[in-house]
Amino acid sequence: MKRIRTFEALIAALGGPSKAAQRLGRKPQSVTNWRRRGYFPAALWFVASDALAEVGCRADQSLFRFEKGKRK
């Protein structure tokens, strides 16, 4: 399975911005916003992972913005 390590590679693996938005259940403008921010929302981790698995890829978790929990 090919490992995806960059934002642009993930979008390309899903077929480009419009197709990626469709596969992730979002509008194309969302892809533009994510590109500007430089990361995908953590809420899309599972959806993106499933979509990438369909094309023989897997994403590096660092491409998604996960919040760090507070330790006590």
CHARMM-style PDB file with segment names, atoms N, HN, CA, C and O in Angstrom:
ATOM      1  N   MET     1       0.849  -1.172   0.000  1.00  0.00      PROA
ATOM      2  CA  MET     1       0.000   0.000   0.000  1.00  0.00      PROA
ATOM      3  C   MET     1       0.900   1.244   0.000  1.00  0.00      PROA
ATOM      4  O   MET     1       1.836   1.336   0.795  1.00  0.00      PROA
ATOM      5  N   LYS     2       0.620   2.171  -0.869  1.00  0.00      PROA
ATOM      6  HN  LYS     2      -0.140   2.096  -1.515  1.00  0.00      PROA
ATOM      7  CA  LYS     2       1.420   3.389  -0.994  1.00  0.00      PROA
ATOM      8  C   LYS     2       1.087   4.346   0.146  1.00  0.00      PROA
ATOM      9  O   LYS     2      -0.083   4.612   0.420  1.00  0.00      PROA
ATOM     10  N   ARG     3       2.106   4.856   0.800  1.00  0.00      PROA
ATOM     11  HN  ARG     3       3.057   4.640   0.577  1.00  0.00      PROA
ATOM     12  CA  ARG     3       1.907   5.796   1.902  1.00  0.00      PROA
ATOM     13  C   ARG     3       1.907   7.228   1.372  1.00  0.00      PROA
ATOM     14  O   ARG     3       2.830   7.639   0.669  1.00  0.00      PROA
ATOM     15  N   ILE     4       0.875   7.973   1.711  1.00  0.00      PROA
ATOM     16  HN  ILE     4       0.125   7.640   2.281  1.00  0.00      PROA
ATOM     17  CA  ILE     4       0.727   9.363   1.295  1.00  0.00      PROA
ATOM     18  C   ILE     4       1.260  10.247   2.414  1.00  0.00      PROA
ATOM     19  O   ILE     4       0.819  10.149   3.559  1.00  0.00      PROA
ATOM     20  N   ARG     5       2.220  11.117   2.071  1.00  0.00      PROA
ATOM     21  HN  ARG     5       2.579  11.197   1.140  1.00  0.00      PROA
ATOM     22  CA  ARG     5       2.865  11.945   3.090  1.00  0.00      PROA
ATOM     23  C   ARG     5       2.642  13.440   2.911  1.00  0.00      PROA
ATOM     24  O   ARG     5       3.032  14.227   3.774  1.00  0.00      PROA
ATOM     25  N   THR     6       2.024  13.844   1.809  1.00  0.00      PROA
ATOM     26  HN  THR     6       1.707  13.205   1.108  1.00  0.00      PROA
ATOM     27  CA  THR     6       1.800  15.277   1.597  1.00  0.00      PROA
ATOM     28  C   THR     6       0.330  15.548   1.280  1.00  0.00      PROA
ATOM     29  O   THR     6      -0.401  14.679   0.804  1.00  0.00      PROA
ATOM     30  N   PHE     7      -0.064  16.769   1.559  1.00  0.00      PROA
ATOM     31  HN  PHE     7       0.530  17.474   1.946  1.00  0.00      PROA
ATOM     32  CA  PHE     7      -1.423  17.191   1.286  1.00  0.00      PROA
ATOM     33  C   PHE     7      -1.754  17.010  -0.190  1.00  0.00      PROA
ATOM     34  O   PHE     7      -2.781  16.429  -0.541  1.00  0.00      PROA
ATOM     35  N   GLU     8      -0.869  17.515  -1.052  1.00  0.00      PROA
ATOM     36  HN  GLU     8      -0.035  17.987  -0.767  1.00  0.00      PROA
ATOM     37  CA  GLU     8      -1.116  17.452  -2.495  1.00  0.00      PROA
ATOM     38  C   GLU     8      -1.171  16.015  -3.009  1.00  0.00      PROA
ATOM     39  O   GLU     8      -1.956  15.708  -3.906  1.00  0.00      PROA
ATOM     40  N   ALA     9      -0.349  15.141  -2.452  1.00  0.00      PROA
ATOM     41  HN  ALA     9       0.289  15.390  -1.723  1.00  0.00      PROA
ATOM     42  CA  ALA     9      -0.363  13.736  -2.874  1.00  0.00      PROA
ATOM     43  C   ALA     9      -1.678  13.065  -2.491  1.00  0.00      PROA
ATOM     44  O   ALA     9      -2.183  12.219  -3.229  1.00  0.00      PROA
ATOM     45  N   LEU    10      -2.229  13.439  -1.346  1.00  0.00      PROA
ATOM     46  HN  LEU    10      -1.819  14.126  -0.747  1.00  0.00      PROA
ATOM     47  CA  LEU    10      -3.507  12.863  -0.926  1.00  0.00      PROA
ATOM     48  C   LEU    10      -4.617  13.303  -1.876  1.00  0.00      PROA
ATOM     49  O   LEU    10      -5.435  12.488  -2.303  1.00  0.00      PROA
ATOM     50  N   ILE    11      -4.643  14.581  -2.201  1.00  0.00      PROA
ATOM     51  HN  ILE    11      -3.979  15.243  -1.854  1.00  0.00      PROA
ATOM     52  CA  ILE    11      -5.653  15.095  -3.128  1.00  0.00      PROA
ATOM     53  C   ILE    11      -5.513  14.408  -4.492  1.00  0.00      PROA
ATOM     54  O   ILE    11      -6.509  14.012  -5.097  1.00  0.00      PROA
ATOM     55  N   ALA    12      -4.285  14.270  -4.964  1.00  0.00      PROA
ATOM     56  HN  ALA    12      -3.476  14.592  -4.472  1.00  0.00      PROA
ATOM     57  CA  ALA    12      -4.047  13.626  -6.258  1.00  0.00      PROA
ATOM     58  C   ALA    12      -4.492  12.163  -6.236  1.00  0.00      PROA
ATOM     59  O   ALA    12      -5.086  11.677  -7.198  1.00  0.00      PROA
ATOM     60  N   ALA    13      -4.203  11.463  -5.135  1.00  0.00      PROA
ATOM     61  HN  ALA    13      -3.721  11.858  -4.353  1.00  0.00      PROA
ATOM     62  CA  ALA    13      -4.578  10.052  -5.027  1.00  0.00      PROA
ATOM     63  C   ALA    13      -6.094   9.861  -5.094  1.00  0.00      PROA
ATOM     64  O   ALA    13      -6.578   8.819  -5.537  1.00  0.00      PROA
ATOM     65  N   LEU    14      -6.830  10.866  -4.653  1.00  0.00      PROA
ATOM     66  HN  LEU    14      -6.437  11.713  -4.293  1.00  0.00      PROA
ATOM     67  CA  LEU    14      -8.296  10.784  -4.673  1.00  0.00      PROA
ATOM     68  C   LEU    14      -8.884  11.330  -5.965  1.00  0.00      PROA
ATOM     69  O   LEU    14     -10.106  11.385  -6.108  1.00  0.00      PROA
ATOM     70  N   GLY    15      -8.043  11.732  -6.905  1.00  0.00      PROA
ATOM     71  HN  GLY    15      -7.051  11.687  -6.789  1.00  0.00      PROA
ATOM     72  CA  GLY    15      -8.525  12.142  -8.219  1.00  0.00      PROA
ATOM     73  C   GLY    15      -8.593  13.632  -8.470  1.00  0.00      PROA
ATOM     74  O   GLY    15      -9.256  14.067  -9.411  1.00  0.00      PROA
ATOM     75  N   GLY    16      -7.921  14.429  -7.649  1.00  0.00      PROA
ATOM     76  HN  GLY    16      -7.382  14.076  -6.884  1.00  0.00      PROA
ATOM     77  CA  GLY    16      -7.943  15.875  -7.822  1.00  0.00      PROA
ATOM     78  C   GLY    16      -8.914  16.531  -6.857  1.00  0.00      PROA
ATOM     79  O   GLY    16      -9.677  15.842  -6.179  1.00  0.00      PROA
ATOM     80  N   PRO    17      -8.894  17.859  -6.788  1.00  0.00      PROA
ATOM     81  CA  PRO    17      -9.700  18.575  -5.786  1.00  0.00      PROA
ATOM     82  C   PRO    17     -11.201  18.292  -5.841  1.00  0.00      PROA
ATOM     83  O   PRO    17     -11.811  18.034  -4.804  1.00  0.00      PROA
ATOM     84  N   SER    18     -11.798  18.333  -7.008  1.00  0.00      PROA
ATOM     85  HN  SER    18     -11.303  18.543  -7.851  1.00  0.00      PROA
ATOM     86  CA  SER    18     -13.251  18.128  -7.090  1.00  0.00      PROA
ATOM     87  C   SER    18     -13.637  16.709  -6.716  1.00  0.00      PROA
ATOM     88  O   SER    18     -14.590  16.498  -5.965  1.00  0.00      PROA
ATOM     89  N   LYS    19     -12.912  15.748  -7.230  1.00  0.00      PROA
ATOM     90  HN  LYS    19     -12.139  15.919  -7.840  1.00  0.00      PROA
ATOM     91  CA  LYS    19     -13.199  14.337  -6.935  1.00  0.00      PROA
ATOM     92  C   LYS    19     -12.922  14.028  -5.459  1.00  0.00      PROA
ATOM     93  O   LYS    19     -13.669  13.284  -4.824  1.00  0.00      PROA
ATOM     94  N   ALA    20     -11.841  14.606  -4.921  1.00  0.00      PROA
ATOM     95  HN  ALA    20     -11.234  15.210  -5.437  1.00  0.00      PROA
ATOM     96  CA  ALA    20     -11.524  14.389  -3.507  1.00  0.00      PROA
ATOM     97  C   ALA    20     -12.653  14.919  -2.631  1.00  0.00      PROA
ATOM     98  O   ALA    20     -13.078  14.252  -1.688  1.00  0.00      PROA
ATOM     99  N   ALA    21     -13.138  16.124  -2.943  1.00  0.00      PROA
ATOM    100  HN  ALA    21     -12.793  16.666  -3.709  1.00  0.00      PROA
ATOM    101  CA  ALA    21     -14.241  16.701  -2.175  1.00  0.00      PROA
ATOM    102  C   ALA    21     -15.461  15.781  -2.219  1.00  0.00      PROA
ATOM    103  O   ALA    21     -16.106  15.537  -1.199  1.00  0.00      PROA
ATOM    104  N   GLN    22     -15.760  15.287  -3.392  1.00  0.00      PROA
ATOM    105  HN  GLN    22     -15.237  15.485  -4.221  1.00  0.00      PROA
ATOM    106  CA  GLN    22     -16.910  14.392  -3.553  1.00  0.00      PROA
ATOM    107  C   GLN    22     -16.728  13.114  -2.733  1.00  0.00      PROA
ATOM    108  O   GLN    22     -17.647  12.674  -2.042  1.00  0.00      PROA
ATOM    109  N   ARG    23     -15.544  12.528  -2.815  1.00  0.00      PROA
ATOM    110  HN  ARG    23     -14.797  12.885  -3.376  1.00  0.00      PROA
ATOM    111  CA  ARG    23     -15.292  11.270  -2.094  1.00  0.00      PROA
ATOM    112  C   ARG    23     -15.295  11.454  -0.586  1.00  0.00      PROA
ATOM    113  O   ARG    23     -15.583  10.519   0.161  1.00  0.00      PROA
ATOM    114  N   LEU    24     -14.968  12.680  -0.137  1.00  0.00      PROA
ATOM    115  HN  LEU    24     -14.735  13.439  -0.745  1.00  0.00      PROA
ATOM    116  CA  LEU    24     -14.939  12.958   1.295  1.00  0.00      PROA
ATOM    117  C   LEU    24     -16.253  13.554   1.795  1.00  0.00      PROA
ATOM    118  O   LEU    24     -16.391  13.874   2.975  1.00  0.00      PROA
ATOM    119  N   GLY    25     -17.217  13.699   0.879  1.00  0.00      PROA
ATOM    120  HN  GLY    25     -17.104  13.439  -0.080  1.00  0.00      PROA
ATOM    121  CA  GLY    25     -18.524  14.200   1.275  1.00  0.00      PROA
ATOM    122  C   GLY    25     -18.541  15.680   1.594  1.00  0.00      PROA
ATOM    123  O   GLY    25     -19.333  16.132   2.420  1.00  0.00      PROA
ATOM    124  N   ARG    26     -17.676  16.433   0.946  1.00  0.00      PROA
ATOM    125  HN  ARG    26     -17.033  16.065   0.274  1.00  0.00      PROA
ATOM    126  CA  ARG    26     -17.587  17.872   1.179  1.00  0.00      PROA
ATOM    127  C   ARG    26     -17.675  18.620  -0.134  1.00  0.00      PROA
ATOM    128  O   ARG    26     -17.671  18.009  -1.203  1.00  0.00      PROA
ATOM    129  N   LYS    27     -17.755  19.948  -0.060  1.00  0.00      PROA
ATOM    130  HN  LYS    27     -17.758  20.444   0.809  1.00  0.00      PROA
ATOM    131  CA  LYS    27     -17.793  20.795  -1.247  1.00  0.00      PROA
ATOM    132  C   LYS    27     -16.367  21.093  -1.704  1.00  0.00      PROA
ATOM    133  O   LYS    27     -15.448  21.099  -0.885  1.00  0.00      PROA
ATOM    134  N   PRO    28     -16.167  21.343  -3.008  1.00  0.00      PROA
ATOM    135  CA  PRO    28     -14.823  21.664  -3.501  1.00  0.00      PROA
ATOM    136  C   PRO    28     -14.167  22.832  -2.767  1.00  0.00      PROA
ATOM    137  O   PRO    28     -12.946  22.855  -2.608  1.00  0.00      PROA
ATOM    138  N   GLN    29     -14.960  23.792  -2.324  1.00  0.00      PROA
ATOM    139  HN  GLN    29     -15.952  23.773  -2.453  1.00  0.00      PROA
ATOM    140  CA  GLN    29     -14.395  24.928  -1.580  1.00  0.00      PROA
ATOM    141  C   GLN    29     -13.696  24.463  -0.304  1.00  0.00      PROA
ATOM    142  O   GLN    29     -12.737  25.091   0.144  1.00  0.00      PROA
ATOM    143  N   SER    30     -14.171  23.373   0.278  1.00  0.00      PROA
ATOM    144  HN  SER    30     -14.951  22.862  -0.086  1.00  0.00      PROA
ATOM    145  CA  SER    30     -13.537  22.830   1.483  1.00  0.00      PROA
ATOM    146  C   SER    30     -12.097  22.430   1.201  1.00  0.00      PROA
ATOM    147  O   SER    30     -11.209  22.681   2.015  1.00  0.00      PROA
ATOM    148  N   VAL    31     -11.865  21.810   0.052  1.00  0.00      PROA
ATOM    149  HN  VAL    31     -12.587  21.606  -0.610  1.00  0.00      PROA
ATOM    150  CA  VAL    31     -10.508  21.400  -0.309  1.00  0.00      PROA
ATOM    151  C   VAL    31      -9.606  22.632  -0.408  1.00  0.00      PROA
ATOM    152  O   VAL    31      -8.460  22.604   0.042  1.00  0.00      PROA
ATOM    153  N   THR    32     -10.121  23.698  -0.990  1.00  0.00      PROA
ATOM    154  HN  THR    32     -11.052  23.721  -1.355  1.00  0.00      PROA
ATOM    155  CA  THR    32      -9.365  24.946  -1.087  1.00  0.00      PROA
ATOM    156  C   THR    32      -9.021  25.467   0.311  1.00  0.00      PROA
ATOM    157  O   THR    32      -7.894  25.897   0.558  1.00  0.00      PROA
ATOM    158  N   ASN    33      -9.977  25.427   1.203  1.00  0.00      PROA
ATOM    159  HN  ASN    33     -10.892  25.078   1.003  1.00  0.00      PROA
ATOM    160  CA  ASN    33      -9.739  25.893   2.577  1.00  0.00      PROA
ATOM    161  C   ASN    33      -8.705  25.025   3.290  1.00  0.00      PROA
ATOM    162  O   ASN    33      -7.830  25.543   3.984  1.00  0.00      PROA
ATOM    163  N   TRP    34      -8.804  23.722   3.123  1.00  0.00      PROA
ATOM    164  HN  TRP    34      -9.515  23.302   2.560  1.00  0.00      PROA
ATOM    165  CA  TRP    34      -7.836  22.829   3.762  1.00  0.00      PROA
ATOM    166  C   TRP    34      -6.442  23.077   3.200  1.00  0.00      PROA
ATOM    167  O   TRP    34      -5.460  23.089   3.943  1.00  0.00      PROA
ATOM    168  N   ARG    35      -6.358  23.273   1.899  1.00  0.00      PROA
ATOM    169  HN  ARG    35      -7.156  23.264   1.296  1.00  0.00      PROA
ATOM    170  CA  ARG    35      -5.067  23.532   1.255  1.00  0.00      PROA
ATOM    171  C   ARG    35      -4.449  24.800   1.852  1.00  0.00      PROA
ATOM    172  O   ARG    35      -3.255  24.833   2.150  1.00  0.00      PROA
ATOM    173  N   ARG    36      -5.262  25.835   2.023  1.00  0.00      PROA
ATOM    174  HN  ARG    36      -6.232  25.808   1.780  1.00  0.00      PROA
ATOM    175  CA  ARG    36      -4.766  27.092   2.584  1.00  0.00      PROA
ATOM    176  C   ARG    36      -4.266  26.884   4.020  1.00  0.00      PROA
ATOM    177  O   ARG    36      -3.237  27.437   4.409  1.00  0.00      PROA
ATOM    178  N   ARG    37      -4.989  26.097   4.790  1.00  0.00      PROA
ATOM    179  HN  ARG    37      -5.825  25.648   4.474  1.00  0.00      PROA
ATOM    180  CA  ARG    37      -4.599  25.833   6.181  1.00  0.00      PROA
ATOM    181  C   ARG    37      -3.425  24.853   6.281  1.00  0.00      PROA
ATOM    182  O   ARG    37      -2.642  24.888   7.231  1.00  0.00      PROA
ATOM    183  N   GLY    38      -3.328  23.987   5.282  1.00  0.00      PROA
ATOM    184  HN  GLY    38      -3.964  23.959   4.510  1.00  0.00      PROA
ATOM    185  CA  GLY    38      -2.230  23.021   5.270  1.00  0.00      PROA
ATOM    186  C   GLY    38      -2.515  21.708   5.968  1.00  0.00      PROA
ATOM    187  O   GLY    38      -1.597  20.927   6.216  1.00  0.00      PROA
ATOM    188  N   TYR    39      -3.767  21.452   6.289  1.00  0.00      PROA
ATOM    189  HN  TYR    39      -4.514  22.086   6.088  1.00  0.00      PROA
ATOM    190  CA  TYR    39      -4.115  20.182   6.928  1.00  0.00      PROA
ATOM    191  C   TYR    39      -5.589  19.860   6.700  1.00  0.00      PROA
ATOM    192  O   TYR    39      -6.391  20.726   6.349  1.00  0.00      PROA
ATOM    193  N   PHE    40      -5.915  18.600   6.911  1.00  0.00      PROA
ATOM    194  HN  PHE    40      -5.264  17.897   7.196  1.00  0.00      PROA
ATOM    195  CA  PHE    40      -7.298  18.133   6.842  1.00  0.00      PROA
ATOM    196  C   PHE    40      -7.866  18.100   8.263  1.00  0.00      PROA
ATOM    197  O   PHE    40      -7.109  17.903   9.214  1.00  0.00      PROA
ATOM    198  N   PRO    41      -9.183  18.288   8.430  1.00  0.00      PROA
ATOM    199  CA  PRO    41      -9.786  18.154   9.756  1.00  0.00      PROA
ATOM    200  C   PRO    41      -9.698  16.703  10.245  1.00  0.00      PROA
ATOM    201  O   PRO    41      -9.844  15.764   9.462  1.00  0.00      PROA
ATOM    202  N   ALA    42      -9.462  16.541  11.518  1.00  0.00      PROA
ATOM    203  HN  ALA    42      -9.343  17.303  12.154  1.00  0.00      PROA
ATOM    204  CA  ALA    42      -9.358  15.198  12.099  1.00  0.00      PROA
ATOM    205  C   ALA    42     -10.628  14.387  11.882  1.00  0.00      PROA
ATOM    206  O   ALA    42     -10.573  13.161  11.780  1.00  0.00      PROA
ATOM    207  N   ALA    43     -11.766  15.061  11.811  1.00  0.00      PROA
ATOM    208  HN  ALA    43     -11.811  16.057  11.894  1.00  0.00      PROA
ATOM    209  CA  ALA    43     -13.047  14.362  11.634  1.00  0.00      PROA
ATOM    210  C   ALA    43     -13.097  13.572  10.328  1.00  0.00      PROA
ATOM    211  O   ALA    43     -13.933  12.681  10.179  1.00  0.00      PROA
ATOM    212  N   LEU    44     -12.221  13.886   9.391  1.00  0.00      PROA
ATOM    213  HN  LEU    44     -11.542  14.610   9.513  1.00  0.00      PROA
ATOM    214  CA  LEU    44     -12.210  13.181   8.106  1.00  0.00      PROA
ATOM    215  C   LEU    44     -11.238  12.011   8.064  1.00  0.00      PROA
ATOM    216  O   LEU    44     -11.111  11.352   7.031  1.00  0.00      PROA
ATOM    217  N   TRP    45     -10.562  11.746   9.148  1.00  0.00      PROA
ATOM    218  HN  TRP    45     -10.665  12.281   9.987  1.00  0.00      PROA
ATOM    219  CA  TRP    45      -9.538  10.696   9.159  1.00  0.00      PROA
ATOM    220  C   TRP    45     -10.083   9.354   8.649  1.00  0.00      PROA
ATOM    221  O   TRP    45      -9.479   8.739   7.771  1.00  0.00      PROA
ATOM    222  N   PHE    46     -11.196   8.905   9.181  1.00  0.00      PROA
ATOM    223  HN  PHE    46     -11.687   9.405   9.895  1.00  0.00      PROA
ATOM    224  CA  PHE    46     -11.720   7.593   8.799  1.00  0.00      PROA
ATOM    225  C   PHE    46     -12.273   7.595   7.378  1.00  0.00      PROA
ATOM    226  O   PHE    46     -12.061   6.644   6.626  1.00  0.00      PROA
ATOM    227  N   VAL    47     -12.976   8.650   7.012  1.00  0.00      PROA
ATOM    228  HN  VAL    47     -13.148   9.423   7.623  1.00  0.00      PROA
ATOM    229  CA  VAL    47     -13.522   8.751   5.658  1.00  0.00      PROA
ATOM    230  C   VAL    47     -12.383   8.766   4.641  1.00  0.00      PROA
ATOM    231  O   VAL    47     -12.424   8.054   3.638  1.00  0.00      PROA
ATOM    232  N   ALA    48     -11.365   9.588   4.911  1.00  0.00      PROA
ATOM    233  HN  ALA    48     -11.332  10.167   5.726  1.00  0.00      PROA
ATOM    234  CA  ALA    48     -10.225   9.678   3.998  1.00  0.00      PROA
ATOM    235  C   ALA    48      -9.469   8.353   3.946  1.00  0.00      PROA
ATOM    236  O   ALA    48      -9.046   7.920   2.874  1.00  0.00      PROA
ATOM    237  N   SER    49      -9.300   7.718   5.085  1.00  0.00      PROA
ATOM    238  HN  SER    49      -9.644   8.070   5.956  1.00  0.00      PROA
ATOM    239  CA  SER    49      -8.589   6.433   5.123  1.00  0.00      PROA
ATOM    240  C   SER    49      -9.300   5.384   4.284  1.00  0.00      PROA
ATOM    241  O   SER    49      -8.660   4.622   3.561  1.00  0.00      PROA
ATOM    242  N   ASP    50     -10.622   5.345   4.379  1.00  0.00      PROA
ATOM    243  HN  ASP    50     -11.143   5.964   4.967  1.00  0.00      PROA
ATOM    244  CA  ASP    50     -11.402   4.395   3.585  1.00  0.00      PROA
ATOM    245  C   ASP    50     -11.293   4.704   2.093  1.00  0.00      PROA
ATOM    246  O   ASP    50     -11.111   3.800   1.277  1.00  0.00      PROA
ATOM    247  N   ALA    51     -11.406   5.991   1.739  1.00  0.00      PROA
ATOM    248  HN  ALA    51     -11.555   6.725   2.401  1.00  0.00      PROA
ATOM    249  CA  ALA    51     -11.321   6.389   0.327  1.00  0.00      PROA
ATOM    250  C   ALA    51      -9.934   6.078  -0.243  1.00  0.00      PROA
ATOM    251  O   ALA    51      -9.815   5.628  -1.383  1.00  0.00      PROA
ATOM    252  N   LEU    52      -8.909   6.314   0.537  1.00  0.00      PROA
ATOM    253  HN  LEU    52      -9.005   6.679   1.462  1.00  0.00      PROA
ATOM    254  CA  LEU    52      -7.548   6.020   0.076  1.00  0.00      PROA
ATOM    255  C   LEU    52      -7.306   4.521  -0.050  1.00  0.00      PROA
ATOM    256  O   LEU    52      -6.625   4.080  -0.976  1.00  0.00      PROA
ATOM    257  N   ALA    53      -7.854   3.741   0.866  1.00  0.00      PROA
ATOM    258  HN  ALA    53      -8.408   4.100   1.617  1.00  0.00      PROA
ATOM    259  CA  ALA    53      -7.686   2.289   0.798  1.00  0.00      PROA
ATOM    260  C   ALA    53      -8.265   1.738  -0.496  1.00  0.00      PROA
ATOM    261  O   ALA    53      -7.751   0.760  -1.041  1.00  0.00      PROA
ATOM    262  N   GLU    54      -9.328   2.356  -0.989  1.00  0.00      PROA
ATOM    263  HN  GLU    54      -9.745   3.150  -0.546  1.00  0.00      PROA
ATOM    264  CA  GLU    54      -9.939   1.923  -2.245  1.00  0.00      PROA
ATOM    265  C   GLU    54      -8.997   2.086  -3.436  1.00  0.00      PROA
ATOM    266  O   GLU    54      -9.134   1.386  -4.439  1.00  0.00      PROA
ATOM    267  N   VAL    55      -8.044   3.009  -3.326  1.00  0.00      PROA
ATOM    268  HN  VAL    55      -7.933   3.578  -2.511  1.00  0.00      PROA
ATOM    269  CA  VAL    55      -7.085   3.234  -4.417  1.00  0.00      PROA
ATOM    270  C   VAL    55      -5.688   2.741  -4.044  1.00  0.00      PROA
ATOM    271  O   VAL    55      -4.703   3.104  -4.689  1.00  0.00      PROA
ATOM    272  N   GLY    56      -5.605   1.911  -2.999  1.00  0.00      PROA
ATOM    273  HN  GLY    56      -6.405   1.616  -2.476  1.00  0.00      PROA
ATOM    274  CA  GLY    56      -4.343   1.293  -2.626  1.00  0.00      PROA
ATOM    275  C   GLY    56      -3.371   2.202  -1.914  1.00  0.00      PROA
ATOM    276  O   GLY    56      -2.158   2.027  -2.038  1.00  0.00      PROA
ATOM    277  N   CYS    57      -3.879   3.175  -1.167  1.00  0.00      PROA
ATOM    278  HN  CYS    57      -4.864   3.317  -1.067  1.00  0.00      PROA
ATOM    279  CA  CYS    57      -3.023   4.123  -0.457  1.00  0.00      PROA
ATOM    280  C   CYS    57      -3.441   4.226   0.999  1.00  0.00      PROA
ATOM    281  O   CYS    57      -4.527   3.798   1.389  1.00  0.00      PROA
ATOM    282  N   ARG    58      -2.552   4.803   1.789  1.00  0.00      PROA
ATOM    283  HN  ARG    58      -1.669   5.151   1.473  1.00  0.00      PROA
ATOM    284  CA  ARG    58      -2.890   5.151   3.168  1.00  0.00      PROA
ATOM    285  C   ARG    58      -2.230   6.475   3.502  1.00  0.00      PROA
ATOM    286  O   ARG    58      -1.135   6.765   3.019  1.00  0.00      PROA
ATOM    287  N   ALA    59      -2.882   7.274   4.319  1.00  0.00      PROA
ATOM    288  HN  ALA    59      -3.771   7.039   4.711  1.00  0.00      PROA
ATOM    289  CA  ALA    59      -2.410   8.618   4.636  1.00  0.00      PROA
ATOM    290  C   ALA    59      -1.560   8.633   5.893  1.00  0.00      PROA
ATOM    291  O   ALA    59      -1.791   7.875   6.835  1.00  0.00      PROA
ATOM    292  N   ASP    60      -0.591   9.497   5.883  1.00  0.00      PROA
ATOM    293  HN  ASP    60      -0.403  10.113   5.117  1.00  0.00      PROA
ATOM    294  CA  ASP    60       0.190   9.773   7.079  1.00  0.00      PROA
ATOM    295  C   ASP    60      -0.706  10.581   8.021  1.00  0.00      PROA
ATOM    296  O   ASP    60      -1.328  11.553   7.592  1.00  0.00      PROA
ATOM    297  N   GLN    61      -0.779  10.203   9.262  1.00  0.00      PROA
ATOM    298  HN  GLN    61      -0.273   9.414   9.610  1.00  0.00      PROA
ATOM    299  CA  GLN    61      -1.675  10.841  10.212  1.00  0.00      PROA
ATOM    300  C   GLN    61      -1.326  12.314  10.439  1.00  0.00      PROA
ATOM    301  O   GLN    61      -2.179  13.086  10.876  1.00  0.00      PROA
ATOM    302  N   SER    62      -0.120  12.703  10.156  1.00  0.00      PROA
ATOM    303  HN  SER    62       0.574  12.075   9.801  1.00  0.00      PROA
ATOM    304  CA  SER    62       0.298  14.096  10.368  1.00  0.00      PROA
ATOM    305  C   SER    62      -0.407  15.075   9.425  1.00  0.00      PROA
ATOM    306  O   SER    62      -0.328  16.286   9.629  1.00  0.00      PROA
ATOM    307  N   LEU    63      -1.091  14.569   8.400  1.00  0.00      PROA
ATOM    308  HN  LEU    63      -1.154  13.585   8.234  1.00  0.00      PROA
ATOM    309  CA  LEU    63      -1.821  15.431   7.475  1.00  0.00      PROA
ATOM    310  C   LEU    63      -3.145  15.906   8.059  1.00  0.00      PROA
ATOM    311  O   LEU    63      -3.810  16.761   7.475  1.00  0.00      PROA
ATOM    312  N   PHE    64      -3.526  15.365   9.189  1.00  0.00      PROA
ATOM    313  HN  PHE    64      -2.985  14.670   9.664  1.00  0.00      PROA
ATOM    314  CA  PHE    64      -4.800  15.684   9.823  1.00  0.00      PROA
ATOM    315  C   PHE    64      -4.551  16.394  11.140  1.00  0.00      PROA
ATOM    316  O   PHE    64      -3.590  16.093  11.848  1.00  0.00      PROA
ATOM    317  N   ARG    65      -5.421  17.338  11.464  1.00  0.00      PROA
ATOM    318  HN  ARG    65      -6.202  17.583  10.889  1.00  0.00      PROA
ATOM    319  CA  ARG    65      -5.250  18.138  12.676  1.00  0.00      PROA
ATOM    320  C   ARG    65      -6.005  17.493  13.826  1.00  0.00      PROA
ATOM    321  O   ARG    65      -7.217  17.657  13.962  1.00  0.00      PROA
ATOM    322  N   PHE    66      -5.270  16.756  14.650  1.00  0.00      PROA
ATOM    323  HN  PHE    66      -4.285  16.622  14.539  1.00  0.00      PROA
ATOM    324  CA  PHE    66      -5.845  16.154  15.844  1.00  0.00      PROA
ATOM    325  C   PHE    66      -5.494  17.037  17.039  1.00  0.00      PROA
ATOM    326  O   PHE    66      -4.365  17.514  17.154  1.00  0.00      PROA
ATOM    327  N   GLU    67      -6.451  17.250  17.917  1.00  0.00      PROA
ATOM    328  HN  GLU    67      -7.369  16.863  17.823  1.00  0.00      PROA
ATOM    329  CA  GLU    67      -6.182  18.049  19.107  1.00  0.00      PROA
ATOM    330  C   GLU    67      -5.459  17.192  20.115  1.00  0.00      PROA
ATOM    331  O   GLU    67      -5.744  16.006  20.282  1.00  0.00      PROA
ATOM    332  N   LYS    68      -4.534  17.813  20.772  1.00  0.00      PROA
ATOM    333  HN  LYS    68      -4.303  18.777  20.637  1.00  0.00      PROA
ATOM    334  CA  LYS    68      -3.785  17.110  21.814  1.00  0.00      PROA
ATOM    335  C   LYS    68      -4.561  17.206  23.111  1.00  0.00      PROA
ATOM    336  O   LYS    68      -4.989  18.289  23.509  1.00  0.00      PROA
ATOM    337  N   GLY    69      -4.743  16.072  23.769  1.00  0.00      PROA
ATOM    338  HN  GLY    69      -4.395  15.192  23.446  1.00  0.00      PROA
ATOM    339  CA  GLY    69      -5.457  16.055  25.029  1.00  0.00      PROA
ATOM    340  C   GLY    69      -4.606  16.557  26.178  1.00  0.00      PROA
ATOM    341  O   GLY    69      -3.377  16.516  26.123  1.00  0.00      PROA
ATOM    342  N   LYS    70      -5.255  17.017  27.191  1.00  0.00      PROA
ATOM    343  HN  LYS    70      -6.254  17.050  27.236  1.00  0.00      PROA
ATOM    344  CA  LYS    70      -4.539  17.490  28.388  1.00  0.00      PROA
ATOM    345  C   LYS    70      -4.250  16.289  29.263  1.00  0.00      PROA
ATOM    346  O   LYS    70      -5.109  15.434  29.478  1.00  0.00      PROA
ATOM    347  N   ARG    71      -3.044  16.237  29.757  1.00  0.00      PROA
ATOM    348  HN  ARG    71      -2.346  16.932  29.583  1.00  0.00      PROA
ATOM    349  CA  ARG    71      -2.669  15.162  30.670  1.00  0.00      PROA
ATOM    350  C   ARG    71      -2.722  15.671  32.091  1.00  0.00      PROA
ATOM    351  O   ARG    71      -2.367  16.815  32.376  1.00  0.00      PROA
ATOM    352  N   LYS    72      -3.171  14.802  32.980  1.00  0.00      PROA
ATOM    353  HN  LYS    72      -3.459  13.873  32.749  1.00  0.00      PROA
ATOM    354  CA  LYS    72      -3.277  15.184  34.388  1.00  0.00      PROA
ATOM    355  C   LYS    72      -2.215  14.505  35.194  1.00  0.00      PROA
ATOM    356  OT1 LYS    72      -2.140  14.702  36.406  1.00  0.00      PROA
TER     357      LYS     72
END
